[in-house]
Every structure is written in C-alpha cells, then in structure tokens.
Amino acid sequence: MKSILDKRPALKAEVDKVAEVAGYLWQKGWAERNGGNITVNITEFVDDDMRALPALTGPRPIGKTLPHIEGCWFFCKGTGRRMRDLARNPMANGSIIRILPGCGSYEIVADAPVAPTSELPSHLAVHDYLLTKGSRYRASLHTHPIELVALTHSRKWLEKDAATRMLWSMIPETRAFCPRGLGMVPYMLPSSVELAEATIRTLEEDYDVVMWEKHGVFAVDTDIMDAFDQVDVLNKAAQIYIAARGMGFEPEGMNDVQLRELGEAFGLPK
C-alpha cells in the first residue's frame, strides 16, 4: 500500500521518531490503554506534491480559531489509539492533517482517515502559541509518567518550583538537561479548555514541561525525541527521590552552591 511517506525521507524520519517514542512510553508504563497524545508540526517537510493531494475527509471543526497555524500540517496520534500500536504502525494509528484557511477547521490528508486525538484543540492551541513566540519547538507530548504523577498527590510538591528544586538536586543531569524545570497546573478536567489555557499560561512562564496534578505531563521541544528526553530525565530524578524515601531516609540532594556551580559550568538559565 502506498504511503505519503514514500520518497519523503525527512518526513518519514519525523514519523519514525514518533513511533520510537510511542514505544518507549508503552514500555515504561506511561501509556496505559490509549493514554497520552503526540502532535508534531511537520509543515517544514511538506512539498508541493503533498499540498496538491486531495483530502480524505471533509473539513472538521477545531472548535476554536487559531490564526497562527493557518496552512500548517501536523502528524497526530489517532483518537482512541494505543501508543503500542502507534509504535508498530504509525500511519495506521495516526493521521496527517492540514489546517484550512480561516484557521477554524482541518482536513485529514493521509494515509487513512484516522480521526486525530480528542485533545487536538488543546494541542493545536499550544502550537499556535509557540508560533506566536517565534519558538523553534515543533513537538508536543502528553504522557503519564508514574513517579512524577505520584509526587502531585502531595501538596508539598505542588507549590511553585518546589518539585523543580528537589528534582534538580537529585542528579546533575536533571539541572543540565531540564534547565527550565517543571511547571505545575492544579487539577482540572482532562481535555477541558480550562486545562489548555492553564497549560499555555504555564508555558509562558518559561517552562518546557508542565505537570498536570494527578494526571500527567505536557512537554514541548524541537522534536518529539527531545520532548520525551526531558520527561524521562525529570522522572528519573523522581525515581531517585522515591527510592531514597523507600530506603527509609530523606535524600540530601545537591545544595544551592552545587546547583549554582553546575548552572555556571553549563551556561544554564538562572
């Protein structure tokens, strides 16, 4: 069966990264059933022949007008689809969509008429925000990392930057590879407009990874692998903290002087 990825190696490489990350999410236990979502802005990989392709579906409403994504193309995990299946066959469990003039609707272009994630309006709102900021970020990831979610069941870690400071102190790589830390959003109804708006407000505070209380994380980065890496590093730090507590002691962590020295050595934001 012919695929839109045929003879488009750069686009195929991006979709293959999505499939690889989807496999990691399943293996880590962060993507139960059909949990989690991925959307990637693939506009830069779209050629003239792709732009001329007919749609597989008629226009579908986004639910809001997002003026900065007009003409953009996205690869999206399909609604109700499992990450383990996305890993195995991304084009049968995801879809490529293009945003139509007026920025209030989209159509599915390839390979199959798989409806994109039910959280598409929230994801597209984030991509719209990233474009308004001139950001290089093109990928968004929502997943359920076990230890990070566990932390949010304690009010202590929901205070602004409390979890960031603790996670940075567990292992130097956390400060080095997640220099903007972990933003916090209080519990809100999943897939709600309120949750999407709160996530964007938190990203505006200069976070790349946003924690949704008792739910999961939302991460953005230049590509889907980098977004995954940030969550992976933060969750490893949470695992170290929880392991120390399980051994019966409160971990000492790196002190402020050590963290400041690390920041200066790596040229990290303060």
N, C-alpha and C positions, 0 to 999 in steps of 0.2 A: 504494500500500500504506500502510495506516495505521501510524503510529509513536507510541510513548509520548511522543515529544517534541511531538506536535501539541497546540497550545493550552497548552503549558507553556513560555513563552519564557525563563524564568530557567533551567530545566533545559537547554533547547536551547542557551542561551548557554554553559553549562559544557561541554557535549559538543562544541560548536563550537570551544572553546578547546583541547580535547584534540586535535581533528582538526588545528587550525592548528599546534600544537606538534609533532604527529607528522610533519607535512610539513616543518617546519624540521629535525627530526632526520634525516630522509631526505636532504634537500638538503645538509646538512653532512657527510654520510657517517658519521654516528654511529649508524646503524641498518641495518647490513648484514643482508640476508635478513630473518629475523624477530627480529633482535636488539632488546633493550630492552623495557621494560614501563612501563605507566602505570596507576595506580589513583587514583580520586578519590572521596572521601566525599561523596555527594550527598544525604545524609539531609535536610538543611535545605530541599531543593527538592521533597520528596516530599509530595503532598497525599493527602487521604482516599481519593479515587478510585483513586490508584495503589496505596495499601495494600490495597485490596479486589481488586486484579487477581489472577487465578489464576496459578500458576507454570507455566512452560513445561517444567520438568523436576521430577523428584522431588528430595528432599533429597540433597545431596552433602557428604561429609565435608570439613572444612577440614584435619584432621589434627592439630589441637590445639584446646583450649578457650580462647577469648579473651573473658573476661567483660565487657569494657567496650564491645564493639561489638554487643551484643545489640540487635536491631531496627534496626541501621544498614543503609543502602543504599550500594552502590558501583557506579561505572562502571569497567569493567576492559577493558584490551586483551585480545583473544582469544588463546588459546594457538596458537602456530604462525602467527599472522597477522603480516603485514608492516606496518611503520609507514606506508609509502607507500600501502597500501590502507586503513589506518585513517584517513589524511588524506582520502582520496577518499570513503569511505563508513563513518563511524564506527559506525553501528548494525548494519552487516553484518559488521564485523570486531571488534566489541567487544560487551560484554553488560552489562546492569544486573542486579545480584544483591541479594538481601536476606538478612541473617543471621537464622537461625531461633532460637527460644527454646532455651536451653541453650548457645548460642554455640559449638557444635562443628560446625555444618553450615550450608549456604546453599542457596538455590534460585535459578535463573535466571528472571527475570520478563519481560524484553523486550530487544529486539524479536524476536530469533531465538535459538534455543538454542545460542549460541556459547559453548563452554567457555572460562572465563577463564584468564588466564596460568597456566602451571605453577608460577610463583613466587608464586601467590596467598597461600599460608600465610605467607610471609615478609612480603609487603606488608601483609597484614591484621594481622600481629603488630606492625608499625610503627604502623599506625593505632590499634591497641589501646593501645600505649604513649603515643601522642600524646594520646589521650583521658584516660588516667590523669593526665597532666601538666596537663590543662586547656588544652592548646595550641589556638591558632586554626588551626593547619596542617591542611589537608584533602586535600592532594595529594602523591603520591609519584611519583618519576620515576627509572627506571633507564635509562642510556644509555651509549654507548661513545665519548666524546669523544677524538679521536685524540691530540692533543698531551698531554693530561693522562695518558692511559694510557701514552704513551711515557715520561713522567717516572718512572713507577713501575718502569721497568726499570733504574733506578739506585738502589742502596741509599742514596745520599746523600739522596734526596728522601723516603725512607720514614721517616726519623727524625721524631719528633713535632714538628709545626709548622715543619719546615724548608721544605717546599713552600709553606706558608701565607706565611711571611715573604718568600720570594722572589717569589711571585705578587703579594702586596700591593705590593711595591716596583716592579713593572714599569710600573704606570699608576695614577693616583689613584683611578679608578673602581672598581678591584678592592677596595681597602680600604673605599670608601664603600658599595658595593652588595653586598659579601660580607663583612660585618664579623665574622663568626664563623669565617671561614677554611675550611680543608679538613682534615677528619679522615682518618686513614689506618687501613685494615684490611689486615693481611698476607694473602697469597694463601690462599684457602680454596676448597673445591669449590663451583662455582656451584650455586645453588638449595638449598644444604645448610642444615640447621638451625643449624649452627655459624656460617655466614656471617650468617644473620639475627640471631642472638644477638649476634655481634660488632658488627654494624651498630647495633643498639639501644644497646649499651654506648657506642659512639662518639657517637651522638646525645645520650646522657645527659651527655656531656662538654660539651654546649652547641654542637655543630656542627649546621649545616643541610645540609651537603654532605659526604658520606662517600666517600672514594676506595677502591675495591677493587683491590688490587695486581694489575697485569697483566690487568685485566678491564674496569672501567668505574666509573661513579659512581652513587651513590644520593642523591637530593636530595629534601627535603621543604619545603613552603612553604604559604602560604594558598591558592593556586590553582596550577594546572599551569603557567600562564604565568610566574609568579614563580619557580617551581622551575626552569624552563628558563632564565630570565634569569640566575640565579645560576651555573649551569653554563656558560652562554655567556660570561659575564664572566670567570670563572676560566680558561676555555680560551683566551680572547683573550690573557690575561696569559701563559699558557704559550706561545702562538704568538710573542709578542714576545720572550720569552726564547730560544726556539729559533731565531728569525730572527737575533737578535744573535749567537748562537753560530755560526750558519751563515755570518755575515759575518766570522767569524774573531776575535771578541773576547768576553770575559765582560762582560755588561751591568752597568753600575754600580748601577742601581736607586736608588730613593729611600732616603735614610738614615733612621736611627731618629728623628732630630729632625723630619724632614719628615713621617714617618708619624704621630708623636705629635701634631704640629700639625694634620694632617688629621683625626685622630680627635677632637681637641678642637673643631675647627671644625664638624664634622658630628654631634657628640654620640654618637660610636660607642663600643661597649663596649671596654674595655682588654684 
